[in-house]
């Protein structure tokens, strides 16, 4: 049948990007999702059926490509791990869809004339009495996507009718001269063909490429799965909520709610008697604004930012929102600027005559004019038409009093501007429940959320079972009518548990648990470093170093006591210390930059050597972390370690060990290695990540690439740089500034040999961007090797992600009920023929462990699946600052750390950064204090590069720090 997708299914646009020649126009998002920052401001571009479906369904990578069955850039599964571990079985929170034996469904195109300006009109017309009666008379069961597509279980001829929504709602039609448009629509529901489920089966069996027929099958199945629950519950993206959803207040303006995550997935069950389809159901913990009176929400929210803004007194609220006049221009107060976080909140109005309509509005802005200041109910005026046809100018205050008998208590407050036009006073508005809170949680909110969200596997499994019952598949009339059956029991799937590695420390280690420095952590997932010595201690002894007390964070005696304890522990682990440290109290009378300058030269002059390591003792709650790191790294090129005063005062031996691990790594050492060597030829492992600032913060994206530089992948070098604004692909310029130095360091540490094999582990990309990783990042790797006149190594490219809802529930697990570290699942929940697997490599301290989903999208090295999984799992024990295996391969984990740490190197003053951090919402345009628009720059904008290392020191010192593991 004809395509509903409208041309190519490729995720990205073709053509070059003028900001980064040779690259596609940067997306900064999953290309299947609508890019709201690019929408036409006046008339939003409607999403295609593919874009709408991709918001709810997990499509495989080849859904975003124009491919044939004989040509695909993605690696196919070479086999399974049959002998690489102990066989076991685990339950998975995916529920099998039985093979569908019913006849094909029928698909229709839904068109309205004239074309509505607002998409919501489509659903209103579909739900109208006129259309509902026609659908009922057809005798068919119908599904509708809310826009252009509908389905039925019986063939129905074309439907044409007219719907007058005004008449159905008892409203008179617009009179002569009225600005209100007629609410009458011509409706055409036209058959376009059948949903051929055989096309989906052919794709799942690898006999056909992904095409629009497969897309149409998945879109139909998604809607039939959601139709029944959505009539009883509120659906937000892929999550259902109802009145019984468990809730907890995080504070007085946000709440956490447990929802039912549910989505249909393609899977490997087609190879074991299943349909190749499953429904992933999980607990979803999300944060929302608390539904309450708008004025109360404003008061509670502002009080959380600044205690002095907290008030129950409306006149005081008016005062803190009042603008300030400078140089003849009005400027928003800081409290008024903070209201920007409330943009897009949905609310209802409750003054007389409106409460019955339950009309929903969204916050667009708050009234402000740089020439007039805050615009309020007294100053905002409009022309009202009287019964005799005359126009009279009235204020909002006068209108509410005359029209509704409502006397506003705080007429001097700003008004809410809505996306539907019109202004409303705070006090007549009520914030609706289930308004998503899309911002980073504060530390107190995070602690509360963790308490609310954490569930051990037995409890989570029990709650998922209740959620499945709540979805009601067995009683769902839509599933029954279309012949779809879902097993309400979790799938039980085969798995293997890979044996843990044996860790190699220095052979001189003195521990009862280790022999010749070899330590076996067994399945505990934890080991003790008591008596253990670093496999590779840092090469140069500590000679020039100091403890610096910031803001009188701790008494000098306590700092000296901690220093002595730490030195004992550090030396016990093999650390080399040649002198005692200098103790300095940072001079608060000086500017921070001047105080850091004096400190640096005080240490250097005392030891007659540039500082190697400086410990900063800071208050437990401080904002100075990034300023310290920026000064230490970008000005003076010395390693640093920030210590919280509370830990220093406690002077705990385990904390001393944890600090020792970091210091040794920063100074060029390695904690431990593996007794097993996975590399037969010189091999480099690269991890990469691009992190983005909070929505609307206006700060650039940060690219980080971490590459191993020694023969056992123990030590890494990081390259970090700004990467546009919300741009996910690492630019050619950035890769060329990073990779050559990594290749050089690798050769220096491997007897002049360049890597012959390269594993590239990439995080942060969705399936729609897999091909871009291959086309742009990996191709640029190859170009760089060629430019270095080095043979291009064989490459295996792996995407690693934790953004999924698959969980393991083992028959026999650890003491918390989690799967043992090393558990691998590569059947049932994986793709039927793409090369992917789920690996749980860590021990979850609390809650249910989240396995990492590894997708091997390109494989030239051809390591056997069992060997590849073992290598990734074992190297999770090599993370330099932990005594437990980590959940994600260390190369990727290091890239996470480096990209987040590099934000301290932004070329911004702290005041500039704080101003940007205060601006919320992606692409939201608000009036700045000068009256100009502010918001996130577009993806084509070029941010300033990061500050370079050691700008006040010789190049050799800067390079020494840059080549170290400064970010750990």
LOZA-425391 format. One line per 2 residues: number of its first residue (from 0); their letters; for each residue x, y, z of C-alpha. Coordinates in steps of 0.5 Angstrom, whole numbers, plus 500, padded with zeros to 3 digits. Each point is the difference from the previous one (the first is absolute). Example, Ala and Ser with C-alpha at 12.3 -4.5 7.8 and 13.67 -1.06 7.14 Angstrom:
0) AS) 525/491/516  502/507/498
END
This chain:
0) XX) 500/500/500  502/507/499
2) XX) 505/503/506  497/504/505
4) XX) 507/502/502  501/505/494
6) XX) 507/499/497  506/498/503
8) XX) 501/497/507  507/502/502
10) XX) 500/504/506  505/506/498
12) XX) 499/505/494  505/499/495
14) XX) 505/506/498  505/503/503
16) XX) 500/504/506  504/507/499
18) XX) 502/500/507  504/494/500
20) XX) 501/498/492  499/493/498
22) XX) 495/498/506  493/500/500
24) XX) 496/506/503  500/498/507
26) XX) 494/497/503  501/500/508
28) XX) 495/495/501  497/494/497
30) XX) 498/501/493  493/496/501
32) XX) 498/506/505  497/506/498
34) XX) 506/506/501  496/505/503
36) XX) 505/505/500  499/500/492
38) XX) 493/501/500  497/505/496
40) XX) 498/505/505  493/502/497
42) XX) 498/493/498  503/494/503
44) XX) 502/495/495  496/494/501
46) XX) 504/493/502  500/495/495
48) XX) 497/493/502  507/497/500
50) XX) 502/506/505  494/499/504
52) XX) 501/492/501  507/501/502
54) XX) 498/504/506  497/494/502
56) XX) 503/494/497  507/498/501
58) XX) 502/499/492  507/496/498
60) XX) 505/504/497  499/498/493
62) XX) 493/503/500  503/507/499
64) XX) 504/498/494  498/499/493
66) XX) 503/492/499  499/494/497
68) XX) 501/493/503  506/499/496
70) XX) 503/507/503  500/502/507
72) XX) 506/504/503  498/496/507
74) XX) 504/494/502  496/493/501
76) XX) 500/496/506  506/495/498
78) XX) 497/495/505  499/499/508
80) XX) 504/499/506  499/493/501
82) XX) 506/498/504  502/507/503
84) XX) 497/499/507  495/496/505
86) XX) 493/499/497  495/503/504
88) XX) 493/503/499  497/507/501
90) XX) 493/503/500  500/506/496
92) XX) 494/505/500  498/499/493
94) XX) 494/497/498  499/495/494
96) XX) 495/502/495  497/493/497
98) XX) 500/499/492  495/504/497
100) XX) 495/496/496  495/505/499
102) XX) 499/503/493  503/506/498
104) XX) 497/507/503  498/506/495
106) XX) 503/507/500  497/506/499
108) XX) 502/508/498  497/505/504
110) XX) 499/507/497  497/506/503
112) XX) 498/506/496  502/506/501
114) XX) 507/497/503  499/502/507
116) XX) 505/504/503  501/496/507
118) XX) 501/493/500  495/499/505
120) XX) 494/501/496  501/493/496
122) XX) 499/496/507  494/505/501
124) XX) 497/499/493  501/492/501
126) XX) 496/500/507  495/504/497
128) XX) 493/497/501  499/501/492
130) XX) 506/495/499  499/496/506
132) XX) 493/498/497  503/498/493
134) XX) 506/496/503  495/496/504
136) XX) 495/499/494  506/497/496
138) XX) 500/494/505  508/501/500
140) XX) 504/501/506  505/506/499
142) XX) 506/503/502  503/507/499
144) XX) 507/503/501  497/507/501
146) XX) 502/503/494  500/496/493
148) XX) 500/493/501  494/495/502
150) XX) 499/493/500  494/495/500
152) XX) 499/492/500  495/501/495
154) XX) 500/503/493  496/506/500
156) XX) 499/504/494  502/508/499
158) XX) 497/504/505  498/507/499
160) XX) 496/505/505  500/507/503
162) XX) 501/501/507  498/507/503
164) XX) 504/500/507  496/506/502
166) XX) 493/497/499  502/494/504
168) XX) 503/504/506  494/504/500
170) XX) 503/507/498  497/505/495
172) XX) 504/501/493  505/506/500
174) XX) 496/506/498  501/505/495
176) XX) 507/504/501  502/494/505
178) XX) 507/499/500  499/492/502
180) XX) 500/496/495  494/495/498
182) XX) 501/493/503  498/496/495
184) XX) 504/494/496  499/496/494
186) XX) 503/493/502  502/495/495
188) XX) 502/493/503  503/496/494
190) XX) 502/493/499  508/500/498
192) XX) 501/492/501  501/494/505
194) XX) 505/499/505  504/494/498
196) XX) 503/497/506  504/495/495
198) XX) 505/506/499  501/500/507
200) XX) 502/493/500  504/500/494
202) XX) 504/506/503  501/496/507
204) XX) 502/494/497  506/504/496
206) XX) 496/498/493  498/508/498
208) XX) 503/507/502  497/505/504
210) XX) 495/503/496  493/504/501
212) XX) 496/494/500  504/498/507
214) XX) 499/507/502  493/500/499
216) XX) 499/493/504  504/503/506
218) XX) 496/506/500  493/496/500
220) XX) 503/496/505  502/505/505
222) XX) 493/504/499  496/493/501
224) XX) 504/499/507  499/507/502
226) XX) 493/501/498  497/497/506
228) XX) 504/502/506  500/507/497
230) XX) 492/500/501  501/499/507
232) XX) 507/503/502  504/507/498
234) XX) 505/498/495  507/504/500
236) XX) 505/498/494  500/492/502
238) XX) 498/501/507  493/499/503
240) XX) 497/503/507  494/500/503
242) XX) 497/502/507  503/494/503
244) XX) 507/501/498  505/501/506
246) XX) 502/507/502  504/503/505
248) XX) 502/508/500  507/502/499
250) XX) 499/507/503  494/504/500
252) XX) 500/501/492  502/494/497
254) XX) 498/493/501  502/493/498
256) XX) 495/495/497  501/493/498
258) XX) 497/498/493  500/494/496
260) XX) 505/500/494  497/496/494
262) XX) 503/499/493  500/495/495
264) XX) 507/498/497  503/495/495
266) XX) 504/494/503  503/494/499
268) XX) 494/495/502  499/499/492
270) XX) 505/495/501  497/496/505
272) XX) 493/500/499  498/507/501
274) XX) 497/505/496  506/504/500
276) XX) 496/505/504  500/502/508
278) XX) 497/505/504  505/504/505
280) XX) 497/502/507  504/503/505
282) XX) 499/505/506  501/507/498
284) XX) 502/505/505  499/507/498
286) XX) 500/507/503  494/505/499
288) XX) 498/507/502  495/499/506
290) XX) 493/502/498  497/506/504
292) XX) 498/507/499  505/504/495
294) XX) 502/505/505  501/495/506
296) XX) 505/496/495  504/507/498
298) XX) 501/501/508  502/493/501
300) XX) 505/500/494  503/507/501
302) XX) 501/498/508  504/494/498
304) XX) 505/504/496  501/506/505
306) XX) 497/499/507  499/508/500
308) XX) 495/499/494  496/495/504
310) XX) 493/503/503  493/499/500
312) XX) 499/508/500  497/502/493
314) XX) 503/507/501  507/497/501
316) XX) 499/496/494  498/506/496
318) XX) 507/504/503  505/494/498
320) XX) 497/500/493  500/507/499
322) XX) 505/503/495  506/504/501
324) XX) 501/506/496  507/502/497
326) XX) 502/505/495  493/501/498
328) XX) 499/493/499  496/495/504
330) XX) 504/493/502  496/494/502
332) XX) 502/498/508  504/494/501
334) XX) 493/497/503  497/502/493
336) XX) 505/496/496  499/494/504
338) XX) 493/500/498  503/497/493
340) XX) 500/493/503  492/500/500
342) XX) 500/501/492  495/495/497
344) XX) 497/498/506  493/498/499
346) XX) 494/503/504  493/501/501
348) XX) 496/507/501  494/500/506
350) XX) 497/506/499  492/500/499
352) XX) 498/498/493  507/496/499
354) XX) 500/495/505  495/496/496
356) XX) 504/500/494  506/496/503
358) XX) 504/504/494  507/499/501
360) XX) 506/505/499  507/500/500
362) XX) 505/506/503  504/503/494
364) XX) 502/506/504  499/505/505
366) XX) 498/507/499  506/505/499
368) XX) 502/506/496  507/503/501
370) XX) 497/507/499  494/499/504
372) XX) 503/495/505  495/494/503
374) XX) 493/500/496  495/498/505
376) XX) 492/500/501  500/508/501
378) XX) 504/502/494  498/494/495
380) XX) 494/503/496  496/497/494
382) XX) 494/502/496  494/497/503
384) XX) 494/500/495  493/502/504
386) XX) 493/497/498  499/506/496
388) XX) 506/499/496  504/506/502
390) XX) 507/498/502  503/503/507
392) XX) 507/499/503  500/496/507
394) XX) 506/498/504  500/492/502
396) XX) 499/502/507  493/504/498
398) XX) 498/494/495  501/495/505
400) XX) 496/504/505  494/502/495
402) XX) 500/494/496  500/495/506
404) XX) 500/503/506  507/498/502
406) XX) 504/505/504  507/499/499
408) XX) 504/500/507  507/501/496
410) XX) 499/504/494  507/502/500
412) XX) 503/493/498  502/499/493
414) XX) 495/496/496  501/494/497
416) XX) 501/500/492  497/493/497
418) XX) 502/497/493  492/500/498
420) XX) 501/508/501  497/504/506
422) XX) 502/502/507  498/497/507
424) XX) 501/502/507  504/495/504
426) XX) 494/500/505  495/497/495
428) XX) 505/494/498  501/493/502
430) XX) 506/496/498  498/493/498
432) XX) 502/494/502  505/496/496
434) XX) 504/506/498  507/497/498
436) XX) 506/504/504  506/499/495
438) XX) 505/503/504  506/497/504
440) XX) 498/499/507  503/503/506
442) XX) 504/496/504  495/500/505
444) XX) 495/498/495  505/494/497
446) XX) 500/497/507  493/500/501
448) XX) 499/497/493  505/495/501
450) XX) 496/498/506  494/500/496
452) XX) 502/496/494  505/495/503
454) XX) 497/493/500  504/493/501
456) XX) 498/495/494  495/496/504
458) XX) 496/506/502  501/503/493
460) XX) 498/494/497  493/500/504
462) XX) 499/507/498  501/498/493
464) XX) 495/494/500  495/505/503
466) XX) 501/505/495  499/495/494
468) XX) 493/498/504  498/507/500
470) XX) 502/500/492  494/495/500
472) XX) 503/496/493  495/494/502
474) XX) 494/505/500  502/505/494
476) XX) 495/500/495  504/503/495
478) XX) 506/495/501  494/494/499
480) XX) 497/503/494  507/501/496
482) XX) 502/493/502  505/502/505
484) XX) 502/496/506  506/501/505
486) XX) 502/496/505  500/503/507
488) XX) 505/496/503  508/503/500
490) XX) 504/497/494  505/495/503
492) XX) 506/500/496  507/496/500
494) XX) 506/504/502  507/499/502
496) XX) 504/502/506  507/502/497
498) XX) 506/498/506  503/506/503
500) XX) 507/502/499  506/499/504
502) XX) 503/507/502  507/501/499
504) XX) 503/505/505  508/501/502
506) XX) 503/493/502  502/503/506
508) XX) 493/501/503  499/497/507
510) XX) 493/498/501  497/493/502
512) XX) 495/500/494  506/501/495
514) XX) 506/496/497  505/503/497
516) XX) 496/506/499  494/496/497
518) XX) 493/501/503  494/496/498
520) XX) 494/505/502  495/494/498
522) XX) 493/501/499  500/505/506
524) XX) 501/506/495  504/503/505
526) XX) 507/500/503  505/503/506
528) XX) 506/504/498  503/498/507
530) XX) 507/498/499  500/501/493
532) XX) 505/504/496  498/504/493
534) XX) 502/496/494  504/506/497
536) XX) 501/506/505  501/507/498
538) XX) 507/501/497  502/506/503
540) XX) 500/501/508  496/505/503
542) XX) 505/506/501  496/506/499
544) XX) 493/500/503  495/503/505
546) XX) 494/500/504  496/506/499
548) XX) 494/502/505  494/504/496
550) XX) 495/504/504  503/498/507
552) XX) 497/493/498  503/496/505
554) XX) 505/501/506  507/500/498
556) XX) 502/495/505  494/495/497
558) XX) 503/501/493  507/499/503
560) XX) 498/493/503  496/498/494
562) XX) 506/502/496  505/495/504
564) XX) 494/495/500  500/500/492
566) XX) 507/500/499  501/493/504
568) XX) 494/497/496  503/503/493
570) XX) 507/497/502  497/494/502
572) XX) 497/499/493  507/501/497
574) XX) 499/508/499  506/504/500
576) XX) 501/506/505  507/504/501
578) XX) 498/506/504  494/502/505
580) XX) 495/504/497  499/508/501
582) XX) 494/502/503  497/507/498
584) XX) 493/503/502  498/504/493
586) XX) 500/507/501  492/502/500
588) XX) 502/508/500  503/499/493
590) XX) 496/499/494  499/492/499
592) XX) 505/500/493  505/504/504
594) XX) 500/496/506  501/494/496
596) XX) 506/503/496  503/502/507
598) XX) 499/493/502  503/497/494
600) XX) 506/504/501  501/499/507
602) XX) 500/492/499  505/500/494
604) XX) 505/505/504  499/496/506
606) XX) 502/493/496  504/504/495
608) XX) 496/496/495  493/501/496
610) XX) 495/497/505  498/493/498
612) XX) 494/499/504  495/504/504
614) XX) 495/498/505  494/505/501
616) XX) 496/499/506  493/503/499
618) XX) 494/501/504  495/494/499
620) XX) 495/505/496  504/504/495
622) XX) 500/504/493  508/500/500
624) XX) 501/493/497  500/502/492
626) XX) 504/507/502  505/496/503
628) XX) 501/495/495  500/506/494
630) XX) 506/503/504  504/494/501
632) XX) 499/497/493  499/506/496
634) XX) 505/505/503  505/496/504
636) XX) 500/493/497  500/496/506
638) XX) 496/494/503  495/501/505
640) XX) 496/496/505  494/504/503
642) XX) 498/497/507  494/501/504
644) XX) 501/503/507  496/495/503
646) XX) 504/494/498  506/503/502
648) XX) 498/501/507  497/493/500
650) XX) 507/498/498  498/493/497
652) XX) 505/495/498  495/497/494
654) XX) 499/508/498  508/500/500
656) XX) 500/494/495  495/503/496
658) XX) 504/507/499  506/496/499
660) XX) 497/496/494  499/507/497
662) XX) 506/503/501  504/494/498
664) XX) 497/500/493  500/508/499
666) XX) 508/499/501  501/495/495
668) XX) 499/493/504  495/494/499
670) XX) 496/497/506  500/493/497
672) XX) 499/496/494  498/493/497
674) XX) 504/493/500  496/499/494
676) XX) 503/503/494  494/501/494
678) XX) 505/504/495  504/496/495
680) XX) 502/506/496  501/507/503
682) XX) 493/503/501  497/506/502
684) XX) 493/501/503  497/507/499
686) XX) 493/502/504  497/506/498
688) XX) 494/504/503  496/507/498
690) XX) 497/503/506  495/506/500
692) XX) 498/505/505  493/500/503
694) XX) 495/502/495  500/507/498
696) XX) 506/502/505  504/503/493
698) XX) 506/496/502  504/496/494
700) XX) 500/493/499  506/497/503
702) XX) 504/494/496  505/495/503
704) XX) 504/495/497  504/495/505
706) XX) 505/496/497  505/494/503
708) XX) 507/502/499  503/494/503
710) XX) 500/492/498  495/498/505
712) XX) 495/506/500  502/502/507
714) XX) 501/507/499  496/505/495
716) XX) 501/507/497  494/504/499
718) XX) 499/506/495  494/505/502
720) XX) 497/505/496  494/504/499
722) XX) 495/497/495  495/505/497
724) XX) 494/501/504  496/493/501
726) XX) 504/497/494  501/492/501
728) XX) 505/499/495  507/501/502
730) XX) 503/505/495  505/499/495
732) XX) 504/506/503  500/497/507
734) XX) 502/493/498  506/503/496
736) XX) 502/504/506  499/494/505
738) XX) 502/493/496  507/502/498
740) XX) 503/501/507  497/493/502
742) XX) 503/496/494  507/504/502
744) XX) 499/498/507  498/493/499
746) XX) 506/499/495  505/503/506
748) XX) 497/495/505  500/494/495
750) XX) 507/500/497  498/504/494
752) XX) 495/496/498  493/503/498
754) XX) 494/496/501  498/495/496
756) XX) 493/498/503  495/506/502
758) XX) 494/499/504  496/506/500
760) XX) 494/500/506  495/506/499
762) XX) 495/503/504  494/505/500
764) XX) 498/498/493  493/497/498
766) XX) 499/495/495  498/505/495
768) XX) 507/503/500  504/493/500
770) XX) 501/501/493  503/507/501
772) XX) 505/498/505  503/495/494
774) XX) 499/505/495  503/506/503
776) XX) 504/498/507  503/494/497
778) XX) 502/502/493  503/506/504
780) XX) 504/495/504  503/497/494
782) XX) 501/506/496  505/502/506
784) XX) 503/494/500  502/501/493
786) XX) 502/507/501  505/497/505
788) XX) 502/495/495  498/495/505
790) XX) 497/493/497  492/501/502
792) XX) 499/495/505  494/495/500
794) XX) 495/503/504  494/497/504
796) XX) 494/505/501  496/499/506
798) XX) 494/505/503  499/499/507
800) XX) 494/503/504  496/500/506
802) XX) 494/503/498  495/495/499
804) XX) 495/496/505  503/493/500
806) XX) 501/497/506  503/493/503
808) XX) 496/496/505  504/494/501
810) XX) 498/493/503  506/500/505
812) XX) 503/507/501  504/504/505
814) XX) 498/502/507  496/505/497
816) XX) 497/496/495  504/503/494
818) XX) 503/496/494  507/498/502
820) XX) 506/505/497  501/497/493
822) XX) 493/498/498  499/500/492
824) XX) 494/500/497  500/499/492
826) XX) 493/497/499  493/502/500
828) XX) 501/507/501  505/501/495
830) XX) 499/502/493  499/494/495
832) XX) 506/501/496  504/506/502
834) XX) 506/499/505  498/502/507
836) XX) 500/497/507  498/503/507
838) XX) 506/499/505  499/501/508
840) XX) 507/501/502  499/504/507
842) XX) 497/499/507  494/504/501
844) XX) 501/503/507  493/502/500
846) XX) 494/499/496  500/495/493
848) XX) 506/500/496  499/503/493
850) XX) 504/496/495  504/504/494
852) XX) 497/498/493  506/499/496
854) XX) 499/501/492  506/498/496
856) XX) 498/504/493  507/498/497
858) XX) 505/495/501  506/499/496
860) XX) 504/497/506  495/494/500
862) XX) 502/498/507  495/494/502
864) XX) 494/502/504  502/497/506
866) XX) 507/503/500  497/507/498
868) XX) 495/499/506  505/498/505
870) XX) 505/505/498  495/506/501
872) XX) 498/497/507  507/499/502
874) XX) 502/507/499  495/502/504
876) XX) 504/498/506  506/505/497
878) XX) 496/506/502  506/504/504
880) XX) 496/503/506  495/494/502
882) XX) 501/494/504  494/497/496
884) XX) 498/499/493  497/505/496
886) XX) 493/500/496  503/503/494
888) XX) 507/498/496  505/505/503
890) XX) 502/503/494  493/503/499
892) XX) 499/502/508  507/504/499
894) XX) 497/503/494  494/502/505
896) XX) 504/503/505  505/504/495
898) XX) 494/503/497  497/502/506
900) XX) 506/502/503  502/505/494
902) XX) 494/504/502  505/503/505
904) XX) 504/502/494  495/504/496
906) XX) 502/507/498  495/504/505
908) XX) 500/504/506  496/497/506
910) XX) 495/505/499  499/499/493
912) XX) 499/493/501  495/501/506
914) XX) 496/504/495  500/495/495
916) XX) 498/494/505  494/504/502
918) XX) 497/500/493  495/494/500
920) XX) 497/496/494  503/498/493
922) XX) 499/506/495  495/504/505
924) XX) 501/507/498  499/505/506
926) XX) 502/507/501  506/501/503
928) XX) 502/506/505  502/504/494
930) XX) 493/498/497  503/496/495
932) XX) 499/492/498  504/495/504
934) XX) 500/493/499  504/494/497
936) XX) 504/502/494  499/495/494
938) XX) 504/494/498  503/504/494
940) XX) 503/505/505  507/500/502
942) XX) 502/500/508  507/503/502
944) XX) 505/494/501  502/498/507
946) XX) 505/503/504  507/497/498
948) XX) 504/497/506  505/503/503
950) XX) 500/507/497  505/503/505
952) XX) 505/494/500  505/498/495
954) XX) 497/495/494  503/494/503
956) XX) 497/501/507  493/501/496
958) XX) 501/493/496  502/496/506
960) XX) 493/502/503  496/499/494
962) XX) 503/493/499  499/498/507
964) XX) 493/497/503  498/507/502
966) XX) 493/499/500  499/494/505
END
